[in-house]
């Protein structure tokens, strides 16, 4: 049986139950990209993830990316800040 994790949401909404393996893969990717770039817009992060993970991830990369990103915000690991177009994230 596959291990699962229930994600958190920064606005206190109910999280979702996802594969722990997929969670870890996206978490590591997000943290690597943010560490490497200092900060990154969500739009850029999504485009990079879809390109970099297209052959290494089973499922909707964009859906899992936003789910894990919101969880990391709720856990205080990432911080969201507004930009002219959308928002960006950085490590707290």
CORKAZI-V870458 format. One record per helix or strand of 3 or more residues. SS is the DSSP state (H for helix, E for strand). FROM is the first residue (numbers start at 1). TO is the last residue. If there is no record, write none. Layout:
# CORKAZI-V870458
ss-><SS | SS>
from-><FROM | FROM>
to-><TO | TO>
This chain:
# CORKAZI-V870458
ss-><E | E | H | E | H | H | E | E>
from-><4 | 17 | 20 | 39 | 42 | 61 | 78 | 87>
to-><6 | 19 | 37 | 41 | 53 | 74 | 82 | 91>
